[in-house]
Amino acid sequence: MRTLTAALAVAAVATLTAAAWAPDPEPPSSVSVKVKPGSSTGTGKLTPVAGAERLVAPLGVDPACPAKIDIGMRSDAKKARFATMNVEIDAPLTASRTMLTSYLPPGHEVRAKLLVAVPPGTEQGGYGLRLRTPAETLTVPVEVTTVDELDNGGNLALRRPVTASSQHASANYPPCSVVDGDRSSNGWAGGNGWNDATGRAWPDTVAIALGGAKQVSRVDLYTLDTERYPADTYGLRDWDVQAQVGGQWQTVAQVRGNTAGDARSDFAPVTADAVRIVALASNGANDYTRIIEVEVR
Protein backbone atom coordinates (compact mmCIF):
# COMPACT_ATOMS: atom_id res chain seq x y z
CA MET A 1 0.00 0.00 0.00
CA ARG A 2 2.88 2.36 0.85
CA THR A 3 4.49 1.69 -2.52
CA LEU A 4 1.28 2.55 -4.34
CA THR A 5 0.83 5.74 -2.29
CA ALA A 6 4.39 6.83 -3.01
CA ALA A 7 3.96 6.19 -6.72
CA LEU A 8 0.77 8.23 -6.82
CA ALA A 9 2.41 11.11 -4.96
CA VAL A 10 5.41 11.14 -7.27
CA ALA A 11 3.08 11.13 -10.27
CA ALA A 12 1.23 14.08 -8.77
CA VAL A 13 4.43 16.14 -8.76
CA ALA A 14 4.77 15.59 -12.50
CA THR A 15 1.09 16.22 -13.14
CA LEU A 16 1.29 19.73 -11.68
CA THR A 17 3.75 20.69 -14.39
CA ALA A 18 2.03 18.66 -17.10
CA ALA A 19 -1.04 20.87 -16.74
CA ALA A 20 0.93 23.64 -18.43
CA TRP A 21 1.47 21.62 -21.60
CA ALA A 22 0.96 23.51 -24.86
CA PRO A 23 -2.20 22.65 -26.83
CA ASP A 24 -2.11 21.04 -30.26
CA PRO A 25 -0.84 21.58 -32.90
CA GLU A 26 2.33 22.19 -30.85
CA PRO A 27 3.61 19.10 -29.00
CA PRO A 28 3.32 19.44 -25.21
CA SER A 29 6.30 20.24 -23.04
CA SER A 30 8.36 17.71 -21.18
CA VAL A 31 7.87 17.52 -17.42
CA SER A 32 10.07 20.15 -15.75
CA VAL A 33 10.12 18.48 -12.32
CA LYS A 34 11.57 14.99 -12.43
CA VAL A 35 11.72 12.35 -9.73
CA LYS A 36 13.93 9.27 -9.96
CA PRO A 37 14.23 6.30 -7.57
CA GLY A 38 17.32 5.22 -5.67
CA SER A 39 18.47 3.33 -2.60
CA SER A 40 18.41 4.57 0.99
CA THR A 41 20.58 3.71 4.00
CA GLY A 42 18.12 5.31 6.38
CA THR A 43 20.30 8.11 7.74
CA GLY A 44 17.47 10.61 7.32
CA LYS A 45 19.76 13.04 5.52
CA LEU A 46 18.38 15.33 2.80
CA THR A 47 21.20 16.17 0.38
CA PRO A 48 21.09 19.10 -2.08
CA VAL A 49 22.33 18.36 -5.59
CA ALA A 50 23.08 20.40 -8.70
CA GLY A 51 23.47 19.48 -12.36
CA ALA A 52 26.79 21.33 -12.72
CA GLU A 53 29.71 22.36 -10.53
CA ARG A 54 29.39 25.99 -11.63
CA LEU A 55 27.09 28.22 -13.67
CA VAL A 56 28.12 30.81 -16.24
CA ALA A 57 25.57 33.63 -16.56
CA PRO A 58 26.28 36.01 -19.47
CA LEU A 59 25.52 39.72 -19.42
CA GLY A 60 23.37 41.44 -22.02
CA VAL A 61 21.47 38.41 -23.30
CA ASP A 62 17.75 38.37 -24.09
CA PRO A 63 15.84 38.24 -20.75
CA ALA A 64 13.66 35.49 -22.24
CA CYS A 65 16.68 33.17 -22.15
CA PRO A 66 18.32 33.37 -18.71
CA ALA A 67 21.06 31.02 -17.54
CA LYS A 68 19.79 27.59 -16.47
CA ILE A 69 20.91 24.88 -14.06
CA ASP A 70 19.30 21.72 -12.70
CA ILE A 71 18.91 21.69 -8.92
CA GLY A 72 17.45 19.09 -6.61
CA MET A 73 17.59 17.07 -3.42
CA ARG A 74 17.98 13.40 -2.51
CA SER A 75 16.33 11.72 0.47
CA ASP A 76 18.17 9.10 2.54
CA ALA A 77 15.29 8.76 5.01
CA LYS A 78 13.69 5.54 6.22
CA LYS A 79 10.20 6.74 5.36
CA ALA A 80 8.58 8.81 2.64
CA ARG A 81 8.17 12.48 3.50
CA PHE A 82 7.66 15.96 2.16
CA ALA A 83 11.05 17.61 1.77
CA THR A 84 12.01 21.26 1.29
CA MET A 85 15.19 22.90 0.05
CA ASN A 86 15.75 26.67 0.17
CA VAL A 87 17.35 28.46 -2.77
CA GLU A 88 19.45 31.59 -2.25
CA ILE A 89 21.48 33.66 -4.72
CA ASP A 90 23.69 36.71 -4.35
CA ALA A 91 22.15 40.04 -5.38
CA PRO A 92 21.60 41.53 -7.84
CA LEU A 93 21.17 38.13 -9.53
CA THR A 94 17.69 36.65 -9.23
CA ALA A 95 16.50 33.03 -9.33
CA SER A 96 13.21 31.64 -10.62
CA ARG A 97 12.39 29.98 -7.30
CA THR A 98 13.26 30.45 -3.64
CA MET A 99 12.59 26.87 -2.62
CA LEU A 100 11.95 23.38 -3.95
CA THR A 101 9.36 21.23 -2.17
CA SER A 102 8.40 17.68 -3.08
CA TYR A 103 7.09 14.41 -1.70
CA LEU A 104 10.05 12.01 -1.64
CA PRO A 105 9.98 8.26 -0.98
CA PRO A 106 13.16 6.82 0.61
CA GLY A 107 16.18 7.02 -1.68
CA HIS A 108 14.37 9.12 -4.27
CA GLU A 109 15.73 12.29 -5.84
CA VAL A 110 13.82 15.24 -7.28
CA ARG A 111 15.26 17.71 -9.80
CA ALA A 112 13.93 20.92 -11.32
CA LYS A 113 15.19 23.63 -13.64
CA LEU A 114 16.38 26.85 -12.03
CA LEU A 115 16.59 30.05 -14.11
CA VAL A 116 19.12 32.71 -13.11
CA ALA A 117 18.67 36.25 -14.43
CA VAL A 118 21.42 38.88 -14.65
CA PRO A 119 19.98 42.44 -14.47
CA PRO A 120 21.50 45.15 -16.70
CA GLY A 121 24.41 46.90 -15.01
CA THR A 122 25.48 43.86 -13.00
CA GLU A 123 29.23 43.84 -12.41
CA GLN A 124 31.28 41.03 -13.88
CA GLY A 125 32.73 38.58 -11.42
CA GLY A 126 31.88 35.74 -9.06
CA TYR A 127 28.59 35.25 -7.24
CA GLY A 128 27.10 32.40 -5.23
CA LEU A 129 24.05 30.14 -5.53
CA ARG A 130 23.25 28.26 -2.32
CA LEU A 131 21.00 25.22 -1.98
CA ARG A 132 20.10 24.66 1.68
CA THR A 133 18.54 21.64 3.39
CA PRO A 134 18.40 21.18 7.17
CA ALA A 135 21.48 18.96 7.02
CA GLU A 136 23.66 20.57 4.36
CA THR A 137 24.35 23.59 2.15
CA LEU A 138 25.64 23.21 -1.39
CA THR A 139 27.23 26.33 -2.90
CA VAL A 140 27.41 26.60 -6.69
CA PRO A 141 29.72 29.36 -8.01
CA VAL A 142 28.09 31.68 -10.56
CA GLU A 143 30.36 33.51 -12.98
CA VAL A 144 28.94 36.64 -14.61
CA THR A 145 30.72 37.54 -17.83
CA THR A 146 30.09 39.18 -21.20
CA VAL A 147 29.12 37.21 -24.29
CA ASP A 148 32.44 38.13 -25.93
CA GLU A 149 34.33 36.53 -23.04
CA LEU A 150 32.33 33.29 -22.97
CA ASP A 151 34.15 30.05 -23.67
CA ASN A 152 32.00 29.21 -26.71
CA GLY A 153 33.89 26.08 -27.72
CA GLY A 154 34.16 27.40 -31.27
CA ASN A 155 30.42 28.01 -31.61
CA LEU A 156 30.21 31.60 -32.90
CA ALA A 157 26.43 31.72 -32.38
CA LEU A 158 26.46 31.00 -28.64
CA ARG A 159 24.35 33.60 -26.76
CA ARG A 160 24.38 36.04 -29.70
CA PRO A 161 21.31 38.19 -30.56
CA VAL A 162 18.56 36.41 -32.49
CA THR A 163 15.68 37.75 -34.57
CA ALA A 164 12.86 35.63 -35.98
CA SER A 165 10.13 36.15 -38.56
CA SER A 166 7.52 35.33 -35.90
CA GLN A 167 7.12 33.75 -32.48
CA HIS A 168 4.35 31.52 -31.21
CA ALA A 169 1.88 33.30 -28.93
CA SER A 170 3.17 31.26 -25.99
CA ALA A 171 6.25 32.75 -24.33
CA ASN A 172 7.65 29.22 -24.03
CA TYR A 173 9.22 29.30 -27.52
CA PRO A 174 11.67 32.26 -27.48
CA PRO A 175 13.92 32.70 -30.54
CA CYS A 176 16.92 33.39 -28.27
CA SER A 177 16.76 29.78 -27.05
CA VAL A 178 18.25 28.54 -30.33
CA VAL A 179 21.63 29.92 -29.19
CA ASP A 180 21.55 29.05 -25.47
CA GLY A 181 23.90 26.07 -25.84
CA ASP A 182 21.25 23.42 -25.06
CA ARG A 183 20.83 20.94 -27.94
CA SER A 184 18.37 18.72 -26.08
CA SER A 185 14.68 18.56 -27.01
CA ASN A 186 13.73 17.63 -23.44
CA GLY A 187 12.92 21.23 -22.54
CA TRP A 188 10.62 21.77 -25.53
CA ALA A 189 7.73 24.15 -24.79
CA GLY A 190 9.47 24.99 -21.54
CA GLY A 191 11.74 27.72 -22.87
CA ASN A 192 14.16 25.64 -24.93
CA GLY A 193 13.41 25.84 -28.64
CA TRP A 194 11.73 28.20 -31.09
CA ASN A 195 8.28 27.63 -32.61
CA ASP A 196 7.04 30.11 -35.23
CA ALA A 197 3.53 31.58 -35.25
CA THR A 198 2.50 30.79 -38.84
CA GLY A 199 1.57 27.13 -39.14
CA ARG A 200 1.70 25.77 -42.72
CA ALA A 201 2.96 29.12 -44.02
CA TRP A 202 6.49 29.38 -45.40
CA PRO A 203 9.20 30.55 -45.32
CA ASP A 204 10.09 31.20 -41.68
CA THR A 205 13.42 32.76 -40.77
CA VAL A 206 15.66 32.96 -37.73
CA ALA A 207 18.81 35.12 -37.95
CA ILE A 208 21.81 35.21 -35.61
CA ALA A 209 24.10 38.25 -35.39
CA LEU A 210 27.70 37.14 -34.84
CA GLY A 211 28.98 40.29 -33.17
CA GLY A 212 31.16 41.32 -36.09
CA ALA A 213 32.66 39.85 -39.25
CA LYS A 214 33.65 36.20 -38.68
CA GLN A 215 34.84 33.46 -41.00
CA VAL A 216 32.25 30.67 -41.06
CA SER A 217 32.14 27.37 -42.91
CA ARG A 218 29.71 25.15 -40.98
CA VAL A 219 26.23 25.35 -39.46
CA ASP A 220 24.63 22.64 -37.31
CA LEU A 221 20.86 22.70 -36.81
CA TYR A 222 19.01 20.74 -34.12
CA THR A 223 15.28 20.30 -34.55
CA LEU A 224 12.61 18.84 -32.25
CA ASP A 225 13.32 15.14 -31.73
CA THR A 226 12.18 13.02 -28.79
CA GLU A 227 10.85 9.49 -28.48
CA ARG A 228 7.32 10.83 -28.25
CA TYR A 229 7.80 13.62 -30.81
CA PRO A 230 10.32 12.31 -33.37
CA ALA A 231 11.96 14.51 -35.97
CA ASP A 232 10.47 12.55 -38.86
CA THR A 233 7.00 13.70 -37.70
CA TYR A 234 7.58 17.02 -35.93
CA GLY A 235 11.03 18.19 -37.01
CA LEU A 236 12.22 20.57 -39.71
CA ARG A 237 12.56 18.96 -43.15
CA ASP A 238 13.75 21.57 -45.68
CA TRP A 239 15.77 24.73 -45.14
CA ASP A 240 18.44 27.02 -46.59
CA VAL A 241 21.48 28.25 -44.71
CA GLN A 242 22.34 31.86 -45.53
CA ALA A 243 25.26 34.09 -44.57
CA GLN A 244 25.19 37.89 -44.57
CA VAL A 245 28.24 38.97 -46.55
CA GLY A 246 28.81 42.66 -47.25
CA GLY A 247 25.25 43.44 -46.18
CA GLN A 248 23.71 40.87 -48.55
CA TRP A 249 22.25 37.47 -47.73
CA GLN A 250 23.86 34.60 -49.67
CA THR A 251 22.66 30.98 -49.66
CA VAL A 252 25.67 28.88 -48.69
CA ALA A 253 24.00 25.50 -48.06
CA GLN A 254 20.67 23.71 -48.49
CA VAL A 255 19.07 20.82 -46.60
CA ARG A 256 16.22 18.85 -48.17
CA GLY A 257 14.28 15.82 -46.94
CA ASN A 258 15.71 15.80 -43.43
CA THR A 259 14.16 13.34 -40.96
CA ALA A 260 16.87 13.42 -38.29
CA GLY A 261 17.12 15.45 -35.11
CA ASP A 262 20.23 17.27 -36.31
CA ALA A 263 21.91 18.09 -39.59
CA ARG A 264 25.34 19.50 -40.36
CA SER A 265 25.94 21.84 -43.30
CA ASP A 266 29.51 22.41 -44.51
CA PHE A 267 30.33 25.03 -47.13
CA ALA A 268 33.19 27.08 -48.55
CA PRO A 269 34.40 29.60 -45.92
CA VAL A 270 32.85 33.07 -46.08
CA THR A 271 33.30 36.17 -43.93
CA ALA A 272 29.89 37.03 -42.51
CA ASP A 273 28.45 39.10 -39.69
CA ALA A 274 25.22 37.09 -39.44
CA VAL A 275 23.80 33.66 -40.31
CA ARG A 276 20.18 32.93 -41.15
CA ILE A 277 18.06 29.79 -41.37
CA VAL A 278 15.31 30.00 -43.98
CA ALA A 279 12.83 27.27 -43.09
CA LEU A 280 10.82 25.90 -46.03
CA ALA A 281 8.95 22.82 -44.76
CA SER A 282 8.55 20.53 -41.76
CA ASN A 283 7.58 16.87 -41.46
CA GLY A 284 4.03 15.82 -40.64
CA ALA A 285 0.60 17.38 -40.87
CA ASN A 286 1.03 20.03 -38.16
CA ASP A 287 3.70 21.98 -39.98
CA TYR A 288 5.48 24.57 -37.86
CA THR A 289 9.16 25.48 -37.73
CA ARG A 290 10.62 23.89 -34.61
CA ILE A 291 14.30 24.59 -33.98
CA ILE A 292 16.08 23.63 -30.77
CA GLU A 293 19.59 24.95 -31.45
CA VAL A 294 21.75 26.48 -34.19
CA GLU A 295 25.54 26.36 -33.98
CA VAL A 296 27.86 28.30 -36.29
CA ARG A 297 31.53 27.44 -36.80
SULNORDA-V565293 format. One line per field, one symbol per residue. burial: b if it has 9 or more other C-alpha atoms within 8 Angstrom, else e. Layout:
BEGIN
burial: ???
END
This chain:
BEGIN
burial: eeeeebeebbeebbeebbeebbeeeebbbbebbbbeeeebebeebbbbbbeeeebbbbbebeeebbbbbbbbbbbbbbebeebbbbbbbbeebbbeeeebebbbbbbbbbbbbbbbbbeeebeeeebbbbbbbeebbbebbbbbbbbeeeeeeebbbbbbbbbbeebbeeeebbbbbbbbebeebebbbbbbbbbbbbbeeeebbbbbbbeebeebbbbbbbbbbbeebbbbbbbbbbbbbbbbbeeeeebbbbbeebbbbebebeeeebbbbbbbbbbbbbbeebbbbbbbbbbbb
END
